Structure formats: C-alpha cells, structure tokens
Amino acid sequence: MGFGSYDESEQQEQTTDDEDVEAVNVHEHEHHGEMSFESDVSTDELVSQLGSMKDEDDESNE
C-alpha cells in the first residue's frame, strides 16, 4: 500500500451521546415590536439618494 497506513479502528462506528449535546433555541433572541425614527430629510430626497447610490454601484460593476 503506497499511500500511507490504513487503520481499521478509525472505520468503526462512532457514536455520541445525544444527552450531552445542548440544543440550540433558534427563537431565543427573537424580538417583536416596532421601530421608528425621525428624519429631517424628505422621502423624495431619500429616494434620490438611493438612486444615486444604485447608479454608482452599477458604474463600479461595469
């Protein structure tokens, strides 16, 4: 066997105790609520800024 040694002990079935594994609670940090903010900038100005940002991104991807 020219590609290194072969150890049959590594091929035995490996088991783990499920009781030792902590479950992950995916809902542990969920938050339900509202968010609000105040801005001195009008919606039209924000849309214009967004359009400018998209144009700049399009130009840099070319």
PDB file of N, CA, C and O in Angstrom:
ATOM      1  N   MET A   1       0.844  -1.188   0.000  1.00  0.00           N
ATOM      2  CA  MET A   1       0.000   0.000   0.000  1.00  0.00           C
ATOM      3  C   MET A   1       0.878   1.236   0.000  1.00  0.00           C
ATOM      4  O   MET A   1       1.500   1.554   1.014  1.00  0.00           O
ATOM      5  N   GLY A   2       0.935   1.914  -1.086  1.00  0.00           N
ATOM      6  CA  GLY A   2       1.858   3.017  -1.220  1.00  0.00           C
ATOM      7  C   GLY A   2       1.358   4.360  -0.738  1.00  0.00           C
ATOM      8  O   GLY A   2       2.111   5.331  -0.805  1.00  0.00           O
ATOM      9  N   PHE A   3       0.117   4.476  -0.252  1.00  0.00           N
ATOM     10  CA  PHE A   3      -0.429   5.775   0.112  1.00  0.00           C
ATOM     11  C   PHE A   3      -0.603   5.945   1.613  1.00  0.00           C
ATOM     12  O   PHE A   3      -1.564   6.583   2.043  1.00  0.00           O
ATOM     13  N   GLY A   4       0.272   5.410   2.402  1.00  0.00           N
ATOM     14  CA  GLY A   4       0.185   5.575   3.842  1.00  0.00           C
ATOM     15  C   GLY A   4      -0.465   4.370   4.495  1.00  0.00           C
ATOM     16  O   GLY A   4      -0.845   3.406   3.830  1.00  0.00           O
ATOM     17  N   SER A   5      -0.584   4.446   5.813  1.00  0.00           N
ATOM     18  CA  SER A   5      -1.115   3.300   6.552  1.00  0.00           C
ATOM     19  C   SER A   5      -2.634   3.357   6.612  1.00  0.00           C
ATOM     20  O   SER A   5      -3.253   4.406   6.429  1.00  0.00           O
ATOM     21  N   TYR A   6      -3.206   2.192   6.875  1.00  0.00           N
ATOM     22  CA  TYR A   6      -4.653   2.074   6.983  1.00  0.00           C
ATOM     23  C   TYR A   6      -4.957   1.515   8.360  1.00  0.00           C
ATOM     24  O   TYR A   6      -4.466   0.448   8.727  1.00  0.00           O
ATOM     25  N   ASP A   7      -5.761   2.233   9.116  1.00  0.00           N
ATOM     26  CA  ASP A   7      -6.090   1.804  10.467  1.00  0.00           C
ATOM     27  C   ASP A   7      -7.572   1.467  10.533  1.00  0.00           C
ATOM     28  O   ASP A   7      -8.426   2.348  10.434  1.00  0.00           O
ATOM     29  N   GLU A   8      -7.871   0.172  10.701  1.00  0.00           N
ATOM     30  CA  GLU A   8      -9.273  -0.255  10.724  1.00  0.00           C
ATOM     31  C   GLU A   8     -10.022   0.310  11.916  1.00  0.00           C
ATOM     32  O   GLU A   8     -11.247   0.425  11.861  1.00  0.00           O
ATOM     33  N   SER A   9      -9.339   0.663  12.985  1.00  0.00           N
ATOM     34  CA  SER A   9     -10.021   1.193  14.170  1.00  0.00           C
ATOM     35  C   SER A   9     -10.696   2.530  13.863  1.00  0.00           C
ATOM     36  O   SER A   9     -11.676   2.884  14.518  1.00  0.00           O
ATOM     37  N   GLU A  10     -10.192   3.273  12.886  1.00  0.00           N
ATOM     38  CA  GLU A  10     -10.815   4.543  12.517  1.00  0.00           C
ATOM     39  C   GLU A  10     -12.118   4.341  11.766  1.00  0.00           C
ATOM     40  O   GLU A  10     -12.930   5.261  11.668  1.00  0.00           O
ATOM     41  N   GLN A  11     -12.323   3.144  11.236  1.00  0.00           N
ATOM     42  CA  GLN A  11     -13.520   2.869  10.441  1.00  0.00           C
ATOM     43  C   GLN A  11     -14.682   2.356  11.280  1.00  0.00           C
ATOM     44  O   GLN A  11     -15.786   2.196  10.761  1.00  0.00           O
ATOM     45  N   GLN A  12     -14.459   2.095  12.563  1.00  0.00           N
ATOM     46  CA  GLN A  12     -15.533   1.607  13.417  1.00  0.00           C
ATOM     47  C   GLN A  12     -16.584   2.688  13.595  1.00  0.00           C
ATOM     48  O   GLN A  12     -16.298   3.881  13.497  1.00  0.00           O
ATOM     49  N   GLU A  13     -17.802   2.246  13.858  1.00  0.00           N
ATOM     50  CA  GLU A  13     -18.915   3.191  14.027  1.00  0.00           C
ATOM     51  C   GLU A  13     -18.660   4.080  15.233  1.00  0.00           C
ATOM     52  O   GLU A  13     -18.396   3.595  16.333  1.00  0.00           O
ATOM     53  N   GLN A  14     -18.740   5.365  15.018  1.00  0.00           N
ATOM     54  CA  GLN A  14     -18.532   6.321  16.093  1.00  0.00           C
ATOM     55  C   GLN A  14     -19.892   6.826  16.551  1.00  0.00           C
ATOM     56  O   GLN A  14     -20.716   7.242  15.737  1.00  0.00           O
ATOM     57  N   THR A  15     -20.122   6.788  17.861  1.00  0.00           N
ATOM     58  CA  THR A  15     -21.410   7.239  18.399  1.00  0.00           C
ATOM     59  C   THR A  15     -21.172   8.380  19.364  1.00  0.00           C
ATOM     60  O   THR A  15     -20.096   8.516  19.946  1.00  0.00           O
ATOM     61  N   THR A  16     -22.199   9.195  19.521  1.00  0.00           N
ATOM     62  CA  THR A  16     -22.159  10.269  20.504  1.00  0.00           C
ATOM     63  C   THR A  16     -23.400  10.153  21.368  1.00  0.00           C
ATOM     64  O   THR A  16     -24.435   9.664  20.917  1.00  0.00           O
ATOM     65  N   ASP A  17     -23.298  10.593  22.583  1.00  0.00           N
ATOM     66  CA  ASP A  17     -24.457  10.599  23.467  1.00  0.00           C
ATOM     67  C   ASP A  17     -25.262  11.854  23.196  1.00  0.00           C
ATOM     68  O   ASP A  17     -24.773  12.969  23.383  1.00  0.00           O
ATOM     69  N   ASP A  18     -26.490  11.671  22.759  1.00  0.00           N
ATOM     70  CA  ASP A  18     -27.343  12.822  22.456  1.00  0.00           C
ATOM     71  C   ASP A  18     -27.655  13.639  23.706  1.00  0.00           C
ATOM     72  O   ASP A  18     -27.965  14.827  23.616  1.00  0.00           O
ATOM     73  N   GLU A  19     -27.573  13.007  24.855  1.00  0.00           N
ATOM     74  CA  GLU A  19     -27.886  13.723  26.090  1.00  0.00           C
ATOM     75  C   GLU A  19     -26.818  14.760  26.424  1.00  0.00           C
ATOM     76  O   GLU A  19     -27.094  15.719  27.145  1.00  0.00           O
ATOM     77  N   ASP A  20     -25.609  14.582  25.913  1.00  0.00           N
ATOM     78  CA  ASP A  20     -24.519  15.511  26.200  1.00  0.00           C
ATOM     79  C   ASP A  20     -24.543  16.748  25.308  1.00  0.00           C
ATOM     80  O   ASP A  20     -23.810  17.704  25.558  1.00  0.00           O
ATOM     81  N   VAL A  21     -25.387  16.737  24.262  1.00  0.00           N
ATOM     82  CA  VAL A  21     -25.420  17.825  23.301  1.00  0.00           C
ATOM     83  C   VAL A  21     -26.527  18.800  23.683  1.00  0.00           C
ATOM     84  O   VAL A  21     -27.676  18.400  23.876  1.00  0.00           O
ATOM     85  N   GLU A  22     -26.175  20.089  23.792  1.00  0.00           N
ATOM     86  CA  GLU A  22     -27.176  21.098  24.111  1.00  0.00           C
ATOM     87  C   GLU A  22     -27.883  21.524  22.835  1.00  0.00           C
ATOM     88  O   GLU A  22     -27.242  21.773  21.814  1.00  0.00           O
ATOM     89  N   ALA A  23     -29.203  21.608  22.898  1.00  0.00           N
ATOM     90  CA  ALA A  23     -29.988  22.039  21.748  1.00  0.00           C
ATOM     91  C   ALA A  23     -29.889  23.552  21.608  1.00  0.00           C
ATOM     92  O   ALA A  23     -29.720  24.268  22.595  1.00  0.00           O
ATOM     93  N   VAL A  24     -29.995  24.021  20.393  1.00  0.00           N
ATOM     94  CA  VAL A  24     -29.968  25.452  20.118  1.00  0.00           C
ATOM     95  C   VAL A  24     -31.400  25.925  19.943  1.00  0.00           C
ATOM     96  O   VAL A  24     -32.152  25.369  19.143  1.00  0.00           O
ATOM     97  N   ASN A  25     -31.769  26.936  20.682  1.00  0.00           N
ATOM     98  CA  ASN A  25     -33.106  27.518  20.560  1.00  0.00           C
ATOM     99  C   ASN A  25     -33.033  28.663  19.564  1.00  0.00           C
ATOM    100  O   ASN A  25     -32.511  29.733  19.877  1.00  0.00           O
ATOM    101  N   VAL A  26     -33.557  28.439  18.359  1.00  0.00           N
ATOM    102  CA  VAL A  26     -33.457  29.454  17.315  1.00  0.00           C
ATOM    103  C   VAL A  26     -34.358  30.649  17.585  1.00  0.00           C
ATOM    104  O   VAL A  26     -34.223  31.686  16.935  1.00  0.00           O
ATOM    105  N   HIS A  27     -35.264  30.517  18.528  1.00  0.00           N
ATOM    106  CA  HIS A  27     -36.181  31.614  18.831  1.00  0.00           C
ATOM    107  C   HIS A  27     -35.767  32.378  20.089  1.00  0.00           C
ATOM    108  O   HIS A  27     -36.503  33.238  20.571  1.00  0.00           O
ATOM    109  N   GLU A  28     -34.599  32.060  20.608  1.00  0.00           N
ATOM    110  CA  GLU A  28     -34.152  32.661  21.865  1.00  0.00           C
ATOM    111  C   GLU A  28     -34.029  34.180  21.790  1.00  0.00           C
ATOM    112  O   GLU A  28     -34.338  34.878  22.756  1.00  0.00           O
ATOM    113  N   HIS A  29     -33.580  34.692  20.650  1.00  0.00           N
ATOM    114  CA  HIS A  29     -33.334  36.135  20.537  1.00  0.00           C
ATOM    115  C   HIS A  29     -34.287  36.819  19.569  1.00  0.00           C
ATOM    116  O   HIS A  29     -33.953  37.862  19.008  1.00  0.00           O
ATOM    117  N   GLU A  30     -35.464  36.249  19.367  1.00  0.00           N
ATOM    118  CA  GLU A  30     -36.459  36.893  18.503  1.00  0.00           C
ATOM    119  C   GLU A  30     -37.057  38.080  19.242  1.00  0.00           C
ATOM    120  O   GLU A  30     -37.296  38.029  20.448  1.00  0.00           O
ATOM    121  N   HIS A  31     -37.291  39.136  18.500  1.00  0.00           N
ATOM    122  CA  HIS A  31     -37.897  40.328  19.088  1.00  0.00           C
ATOM    123  C   HIS A  31     -39.078  40.749  18.236  1.00  0.00           C
ATOM    124  O   HIS A  31     -38.995  40.808  17.009  1.00  0.00           O
ATOM    125  N   HIS A  32     -40.152  41.031  18.895  1.00  0.00           N
ATOM    126  CA  HIS A  32     -41.352  41.515  18.204  1.00  0.00           C
ATOM    127  C   HIS A  32     -41.626  42.918  18.725  1.00  0.00           C
ATOM    128  O   HIS A  32     -41.654  43.158  19.933  1.00  0.00           O
ATOM    129  N   GLY A  33     -41.824  43.818  17.811  1.00  0.00           N
ATOM    130  CA  GLY A  33     -42.069  45.176  18.239  1.00  0.00           C
ATOM    131  C   GLY A  33     -42.044  46.123  17.065  1.00  0.00           C
ATOM    132  O   GLY A  33     -42.121  45.712  15.907  1.00  0.00           O
ATOM    133  N   GLU A  34     -41.938  47.361  17.374  1.00  0.00           N
ATOM    134  CA  GLU A  34     -41.934  48.393  16.347  1.00  0.00           C
ATOM    135  C   GLU A  34     -40.645  49.191  16.433  1.00  0.00           C
ATOM    136  O   GLU A  34     -40.011  49.286  17.484  1.00  0.00           O
ATOM    137  N   MET A  35     -40.281  49.755  15.301  1.00  0.00           N
ATOM    138  CA  MET A  35     -39.138  50.634  15.250  1.00  0.00           C
ATOM    139  C   MET A  35     -39.571  51.900  14.534  1.00  0.00           C
ATOM    140  O   MET A  35     -40.272  51.842  13.524  1.00  0.00           O
ATOM    141  N   SER A  36     -39.165  53.010  15.044  1.00  0.00           N
ATOM    142  CA  SER A  36     -39.498  54.266  14.367  1.00  0.00           C
ATOM    143  C   SER A  36     -38.309  55.212  14.490  1.00  0.00           C
ATOM    144  O   SER A  36     -37.475  55.085  15.385  1.00  0.00           O
ATOM    145  N   PHE A  37     -38.262  56.152  13.573  1.00  0.00           N
ATOM    146  CA  PHE A  37     -37.216  57.158  13.624  1.00  0.00           C
ATOM    147  C   PHE A  37     -37.742  58.428  12.981  1.00  0.00           C
ATOM    148  O   PHE A  37     -38.679  58.406  12.182  1.00  0.00           O
ATOM    149  N   GLU A  38     -37.123  59.518  13.346  1.00  0.00           N
ATOM    150  CA  GLU A  38     -37.491  60.805  12.778  1.00  0.00           C
ATOM    151  C   GLU A  38     -36.346  61.301  11.923  1.00  0.00           C
ATOM    152  O   GLU A  38     -35.175  61.126  12.261  1.00  0.00           O
ATOM    153  N   SER A  39     -36.697  61.921  10.816  1.00  0.00           N
ATOM    154  CA  SER A  39     -35.672  62.425   9.918  1.00  0.00           C
ATOM    155  C   SER A  39     -36.094  63.779   9.376  1.00  0.00           C
ATOM    156  O   SER A  39     -37.276  64.037   9.152  1.00  0.00           O
ATOM    157  N   ASP A  40     -35.114  64.632   9.172  1.00  0.00           N
ATOM    158  CA  ASP A  40     -35.381  65.947   8.596  1.00  0.00           C
ATOM    159  C   ASP A  40     -35.365  65.892   7.073  1.00  0.00           C
ATOM    160  O   ASP A  40     -35.658  66.892   6.418  1.00  0.00           O
ATOM    161  N   VAL A  41     -35.026  64.737   6.501  1.00  0.00           N
ATOM    162  CA  VAL A  41     -34.914  64.591   5.058  1.00  0.00           C
ATOM    163  C   VAL A  41     -36.248  64.076   4.514  1.00  0.00           C
ATOM    164  O   VAL A  41     -36.865  63.185   5.098  1.00  0.00           O
ATOM    165  N   SER A  42     -36.684  64.645   3.392  1.00  0.00           N
ATOM    166  CA  SER A  42     -37.953  64.226   2.806  1.00  0.00           C
ATOM    167  C   SER A  42     -37.801  62.878   2.103  1.00  0.00           C
ATOM    168  O   SER A  42     -36.693  62.447   1.787  1.00  0.00           O
ATOM    169  N   THR A  43     -38.921  62.236   1.869  1.00  0.00           N
ATOM    170  CA  THR A  43     -38.928  60.956   1.165  1.00  0.00           C
ATOM    171  C   THR A  43     -38.343  61.107  -0.226  1.00  0.00           C
ATOM    172  O   THR A  43     -37.596  60.239  -0.678  1.00  0.00           O
ATOM    173  N   ASP A  44     -38.665  62.183  -0.906  1.00  0.00           N
ATOM    174  CA  ASP A  44     -38.133  62.405  -2.257  1.00  0.00           C
ATOM    175  C   ASP A  44     -36.606  62.505  -2.238  1.00  0.00           C
ATOM    176  O   ASP A  44     -35.936  61.975  -3.125  1.00  0.00           O
ATOM    177  N   GLU A  45     -36.058  63.182  -1.229  1.00  0.00           N
ATOM    178  CA  GLU A  45     -34.604  63.294  -1.134  1.00  0.00           C
ATOM    179  C   GLU A  45     -33.955  61.932  -0.869  1.00  0.00           C
ATOM    180  O   GLU A  45     -32.902  61.618  -1.424  1.00  0.00           O
ATOM    181  N   LEU A  46     -34.595  61.130  -0.016  1.00  0.00           N
ATOM    182  CA  LEU A  46     -34.061  59.800   0.265  1.00  0.00           C
ATOM    183  C   LEU A  46     -34.099  58.917  -0.977  1.00  0.00           C
ATOM    184  O   LEU A  46     -33.149  58.179  -1.239  1.00  0.00           O
ATOM    185  N   VAL A  47     -35.182  58.983  -1.740  1.00  0.00           N
ATOM    186  CA  VAL A  47     -35.294  58.199  -2.970  1.00  0.00           C
ATOM    187  C   VAL A  47     -34.237  58.646  -3.968  1.00  0.00           C
ATOM    188  O   VAL A  47     -33.658  57.817  -4.670  1.00  0.00           O
ATOM    189  N   SER A  48     -33.984  59.936  -4.037  1.00  0.00           N
ATOM    190  CA  SER A  48     -32.971  60.463  -4.934  1.00  0.00           C
ATOM    191  C   SER A  48     -31.575  59.948  -4.533  1.00  0.00           C
ATOM    192  O   SER A  48     -30.784  59.543  -5.386  1.00  0.00           O
ATOM    193  N   GLN A  49     -31.291  59.971  -3.230  1.00  0.00           N
ATOM    194  CA  GLN A  49     -30.009  59.461  -2.744  1.00  0.00           C
ATOM    195  C   GLN A  49     -29.859  57.977  -3.055  1.00  0.00           C
ATOM    196  O   GLN A  49     -28.778  57.528  -3.435  1.00  0.00           O
ATOM    197  N   LEU A  50     -30.936  57.215  -2.895  1.00  0.00           N
ATOM    198  CA  LEU A  50     -30.900  55.791  -3.204  1.00  0.00           C
ATOM    199  C   LEU A  50     -30.607  55.572  -4.682  1.00  0.00           C
ATOM    200  O   LEU A  50     -29.818  54.697  -5.038  1.00  0.00           O
ATOM    201  N   GLY A  51     -31.239  56.365  -5.542  1.00  0.00           N
ATOM    202  CA  GLY A  51     -30.983  56.265  -6.969  1.00  0.00           C
ATOM    203  C   GLY A  51     -29.535  56.561  -7.305  1.00  0.00           C
ATOM    204  O   GLY A  51     -28.938  55.888  -8.146  1.00  0.00           O
ATOM    205  N   SER A  52     -28.967  57.563  -6.654  1.00  0.00           N
ATOM    206  CA  SER A  52     -27.553  57.902  -6.870  1.00  0.00           C
ATOM    207  C   SER A  52     -26.647  56.765  -6.438  1.00  0.00           C
ATOM    208  O   SER A  52     -25.671  56.449  -7.119  1.00  0.00           O
ATOM    209  N   MET A  53     -26.968  56.149  -5.306  1.00  0.00           N
ATOM    210  CA  MET A  53     -26.160  55.031  -4.808  1.00  0.00           C
ATOM    211  C   MET A  53     -26.235  53.844  -5.761  1.00  0.00           C
ATOM    212  O   MET A  53     -25.231  53.178  -6.011  1.00  0.00           O
ATOM    213  N   LYS A  54     -27.418  53.584  -6.286  1.00  0.00           N
ATOM    214  CA  LYS A  54     -27.575  52.473  -7.236  1.00  0.00           C
ATOM    215  C   LYS A  54     -26.799  52.760  -8.514  1.00  0.00           C
ATOM    216  O   LYS A  54     -26.159  51.863  -9.063  1.00  0.00           O
ATOM    217  N   ASP A  55     -26.848  54.012  -8.999  1.00  0.00           N
ATOM    218  CA  ASP A  55     -26.101  54.379 -10.198  1.00  0.00           C
ATOM    219  C   ASP A  55     -24.603  54.187  -9.982  1.00  0.00           C
ATOM    220  O   ASP A  55     -23.913  53.660 -10.855  1.00  0.00           O
ATOM    221  N   GLU A  56     -24.100  54.607  -8.833  1.00  0.00           N
ATOM    222  CA  GLU A  56     -22.691  54.450  -8.530  1.00  0.00           C
ATOM    223  C   GLU A  56     -22.310  52.976  -8.477  1.00  0.00           C
ATOM    224  O   GLU A  56     -21.238  52.597  -8.949  1.00  0.00           O
ATOM    225  N   ASP A  57     -23.175  52.141  -7.907  1.00  0.00           N
ATOM    226  CA  ASP A  57     -22.912  50.706  -7.805  1.00  0.00           C
ATOM    227  C   ASP A  57     -22.899  50.072  -9.200  1.00  0.00           C
ATOM    228  O   ASP A  57     -22.057  49.224  -9.494  1.00  0.00           O
ATOM    229  N   ASP A  58     -23.835  50.489 -10.053  1.00  0.00           N
ATOM    230  CA  ASP A  58     -23.881  49.965 -11.412  1.00  0.00           C
ATOM    231  C   ASP A  58     -22.622  50.324 -12.189  1.00  0.00           C
ATOM    232  O   ASP A  58     -22.092  49.505 -12.940  1.00  0.00           O
ATOM    233  N   GLU A  59     -22.145  51.554 -12.004  1.00  0.00           N
ATOM    234  CA  GLU A  59     -20.938  52.005 -12.705  1.00  0.00           C
ATOM    235  C   GLU A  59     -19.701  51.250 -12.226  1.00  0.00           C
ATOM    236  O   GLU A  59     -18.804  50.964 -13.020  1.00  0.00           O
ATOM    237  N   SER A  60     -19.646  50.924 -10.931  1.00  0.00           N
ATOM    238  CA  SER A  60     -18.467  50.231 -10.417  1.00  0.00           C
ATOM    239  C   SER A  60     -18.462  48.761 -10.801  1.00  0.00           C
ATOM    240  O   SER A  60     -17.406  48.129 -10.773  1.00  0.00           O
ATOM    241  N   ASN A  61     -19.613  48.197 -11.161  1.00  0.00           N
ATOM    242  CA  ASN A  61     -19.684  46.795 -11.565  1.00  0.00           C
ATOM    243  C   ASN A  61     -19.401  46.595 -13.054  1.00  0.00           C
ATOM    244  O   ASN A  61     -19.306  45.456 -13.511  1.00  0.00           O
ATOM    245  N   GLU A  62     -19.270  47.648 -13.793  1.00  0.00           N
ATOM    246  CA  GLU A  62     -19.031  47.531 -15.229  1.00  0.00           C
ATOM    247  C   GLU A  62     -17.583  47.314 -15.548  1.00  0.00           C
ATOM    248  O   GLU A  62     -17.220  47.195 -16.718  1.00  0.00           O
TER     249      GLU A  62
END
